[in-house]
Amino acid sequence: MREPTSSPDEDTAIEDRRKAMATLAEASPADIAEKFAALTPPSYELVRRPETGLVMVRGRMGGTGSPFNLGEVTVTRCVIRLETGETGSVYSLGRHKKKALQSAVIDALWQRSETRARIETDVIAPLAAARRDRKATVREETEATRVNFFTMVRGDT
Amino acid sequence: MYVAVKGGERAIRNAHKLLARRRRGDTSVPALTLEQIAGQLAHSVARVMGEGSLYDEMLAALAIKQARGDLIEAAFLMRAYRTTLPRFGYSRPIDTARMLVERRVSATYKDLPGGQVLGPTFDYSHRLLDFALAAEDDGSDLPVDTAPVTDEPMPRVTDLLGEEGLIEPDPVTDEDAPVGDLTREPLSFPADRDLRLQNLARGDEGFLLALAYSTQRGYGRTHPFAGEIRYGEVEVEFFAEELGFAVTLGTIKVTECQMVNQFQGTAKAAPTFTRGYGLVFGQVERKAMSMAMVDRSMRWQELGEEQTAPAQDVEFVLSHSDNIQATGFVEHLKLPHYVDFQAELDLVRRMRAEWFDRRKADATDGNQGRKAAE
């Protein structure tokens, strides 16, 4: 699985789309449904209907060594094509078919130059902010459990 | 040998109906929801995902509910369910260095870079039953402290030792080299470390705990230290062929344990610390630690050690760690073995008859012998 090489511009475009897709994948089905409902519904056709399958997750021996198979995750994927021609895709953890379909449509709209800005500001940015907030809360709560142990000399009390 | 039987359909149907009713329990008490199980019995859910070898919290919650809390039965349900789904492929290896850490402790360094955070833990609790949990109070307003976050990185303890050359490096093979997969080919021997780790990751917590404990009690000592245990969220990335790039599927929670083990060195290798590695779905520290200890034990051959104990016996460990296989074989003894047993009955009756005949004959011979002597 070696990734194909591409130009720096293409790389940036892919990186931006990867980030948008990651944000969609990590959002809850309820959040995606809410953002989707607020969009003007576009016309699209299903290229690959929402389908749930498995991805085998790999780890590395010792954290940095050779790969090994840890166990599987459920993943749902979907591909749609807008009437205007853009193809939207999704792969996300879980078995949420509606979320997959809605995410694929949002991904296609993100790729369409006429709708990208709106998708970025109305969907991706708030979802990304919610994710940042959630992670920040976890960090702050974890931080309060930071511990400093002191080694006692034998005989001390 | 198990021979098929016919009949009993009505009894079986009724038994399953009765099971459903007993599972529901007292109907004046609300039924458990999957959200309650997934949210409040997180360790059970993690164990079922790990031993079922399928990460999906709501599926595990359903399995636990259906199995009436029997976690091995629940893991069995997960394994059965996965066979109904297509396989999309393999993820890129997860990077535990980039974990959103919720817990990180080290028993080897008190002041390690990035420090230690206890996170949600039973450690240091007094193991006294908390009757407040039995009272009506649902705990929804329990306050939690927060503290401002410093963005100090948390390098792995093993990387720190590695910088000084005091620990063996992780084995690195060609990234395109094939990785063994127990869901594709059944276990065979000799089993390399990739297969061993996969087997341990889905192995029974109790079995691995007992084996790890046996190494501490002297059956194949490995002198382990918990170099580091970390728990938290990691991203899972998957290279989508049709897109031509890797997509983030979302995040899963894992526990990683780095055991650092004393090693005296051999003729081939200088004295150094060696590694045992544990990685499991969810917060399952006991299992991650046991896995790391058993992983290290099974590396005896590669490190030129002597094999003296059960925890080092790769074939013994890997062949008995899977509780789905184990329970299948043990519990099948409950199923009708009538034909088999009928044959055994005939055999035992015949052998007994022969034995009594022989004894009688011996007694008669003996009497005749005595009489002749007189």
Interface residues (C-beta under 8 A of the other chain):
Chain A: M1 R2 E3 P4 I14 R18 M21 A22 A25 E26 E51 T52 G53 L54 V55 M56 V57 R58 G59 R60 M61 G62 G63 T64 G65 S66 P67 F68 N69 L70 G71 E72 V73 T74 V75 R77 V79 S89 Y91 S92 L93 G94 R95 K135 A136 T137 V138 R139 E140 E141 T142 E143 A144 T145 R146 V147 N148 F149 F150 T151
Chain B: M49 G50 S53 L54 Y55 D56 M58 L59 R82 L85 P86 R87 F88 G89 Y90 S91 R92 P93 I94 T96 A97 L100 V101 E102 R103 V105 K110 D111 G115 Q116 V117 L118 G119 V144 D145 T146 A147 P148 V149 T150 R156 T158 D159 P169 D170 P171 V172 T173 E175 D176 A177 V179 G180 D181 L182 T183 R193 D194 L195 L197 Q198 A201 R202 E233 E235 V236 F238 F239 A240 E242 L243 G244 F245 A246 V247 T248 L249 G250 T251 I252 V254 E256 Q258 R275 Y277 L279 V280 F281
